[in-house]
Amino acid sequence: MNDSALYRVEKDLLGERKVPAAVYYGVQTLRALENFNISGIPISHFPDLVTALAMVKKACSRANRDLGKLEQAQADAIARACDEIIAGELHSEFCVDMIQGGAGTSTNMNSNEVIANRSLELLGQNRGEYEYLHPNIHVNMSQSTNDVYPTALRLAMIFGLQQLEHSTAALRESLAEKGLEFRAVLKMGRTQLQDAVPMSLGQEFSAFATTIGEEVSRLREMAALLMEVNLGGTAIGTGLNTEAEYRDLAIAHLREVSGVPLAPAEDLVEATSDMGGFVLLSGMLKRTAIKLSKICNDLRLLSSGPRCGFNEINLPQRQPGSSIMPGKVNPVIPEAVNQVAFTVIGNDTAITMAAEAGQLQLNVMEPLIGYKLLESIRYLGAAMESLRRDCVVGITANEAVCRSYLERSIGLVTALNPYLGYGKTTTIAQRALETGRSVAELVIEEQLMTPEELEKLLRPEAMLGPVLREGKVLA
């Protein structure tokens, strides 16, 4: 077969290279593929990022068209190519590694080349005939990697956070439903893994719902924080090589294309180099991960056993738990979610170090920041959905086990403090531990209370909340 049928020749700063004829990317993407074979994760692994890049390029082409800098036919072809990418086409052509040197230049050029070559086809030209429409001259007009890349990252993260917010709200709802289902299941609460005071299993799960529910509004706030973008700042925020009206036009078009109410950053020089918003978002994701992991720790403890652990709840059985121990079933879903949380916490450390490494007017570590934030958002969303679907909705209570622990526990003695004093109740608790006898039995034996008085005070139902003067428990 003729070599020209397999390859086309493209040229850049470093010279000529043969680019496979079948691909839409060009010579600079080819060099990036050779230079950055690191994580094995291409940018297409995050479809929201590819979509966001196409949205930014489409908005910029419209702004340049409005200003008369880009011919109508060229702008239309670029917009059509971007629309195809936004619709999910050509994503496999976005193939450079997420970890790359150059502050994201390889990602920007990957998108410029794919869009340019598809636009050429739409104009009736061949791929690589850049004299008609060029990746740098036309697709990247009035732009720099340093404003395109962070703008696309922010937009991709906003899309991801919207889905994560949905997954978080769904998990909260499922936990709240369990709180209602288990509201009549009495059990012993624990602090420091020691018996504390009575509560209901419903209160325990309602607390899970509350702590996850707090994250919903926080995630919404983080998305709002990302809506200030530095598009139009070009290389360092000064707007070199743009028209005075370009920034506002480009952002207005990006708002229309994306449906996201983006706004220009107040100080484009500061916005080009500062990673503070990304650090804050990472910290928020870490907080969510920590809460999620704590809940999974509790689910594993409460379901431990089944004969030699807490055994207060049953988790859905998802798969056999051992290749050697017959009948063993493990809490695999909470275990997987724990590992997601550890990953997010580790990502936060990497993001922190990368953000700190900024120098002067740019932070060249932005590719790592973007990669790890998009990964954390994706992992958390998938983990929450798995926890909800494959675990929480199928949890059942072992009510008899919960009640038996409650009745045997010396934690009931806490309710007697206001009537017998801390000293006497401490003595009762110690004797109960030493003898194995119940608190009630010892109080009656020492004639500290009548059976009727004791029965009224030691009703677990009366210890689930503050008591009003007329003796009713607050719900």
WOSULFEN-V372334 format. One line per field, one symbol per residue. phi: phi as a letter, one per 30 degrees, with the letter a starting at -180 (. if undefined). psi: psi as a letter, one per 40 degrees, with the letter a starting at -180 (. if undefined). A space follows every 50 residues. Layout:
# WOSULFEN-V372334
phi->???
psi->???
This chain:
# WOSULFEN-V372334
phi->.eeddcbbcbbbeckcbdceddccdbdddedddddbccdicddddceddd dddddddddddddddedidbdedddddddddddddedjdidddcbdddca djijeddddededddddddedddicceidddcaceddcdceibbedcddd ddddddddeddddddddddddeddddddeddcdcddacdbbhicecbdac dddddddeddddddddddddddddddddbcejdhdbjdieibdeddeddd dddddddcicddbdddbdddddcdceddddddddddedddddddddeddd ddcdkdcbbdhdbcdedcaecadbcdidbcdddedddeddddddddeddd deddddddbhcacddeedededdddddddddddddddddcbedcdbccdd dedddddddddddeddedccjddddddeddddddciddddddddedhdad eddddddcdeedccaecdddjdddd
psi->ihddddiihihadeaiihhhdeidiadddddddddggcdehidedgdddd ddddddddddddddddeedhidddddddddddddddeeiedeegeiidhi iefeddddddddddddddddddeeiihegeddhidddddehfiidedddd dddddddddddddddddddddddddddddddedehiihiiifeihbiiai dddddddddddddddddddddddddeehifheebdeeefhfiideddddd ddddddddehgiiiidhdddddeheddddddddddddddddddddddddd ddeibedfadfdihihhdiieiedhhehhigddddddddddddddddddd ddddddeihbeiheeddddddddddddddddddddddddecddehiigdd dddddddeieddddeededeidddddddddddddeeiidddddddefdii dddddddehddeeeiihideeihh.
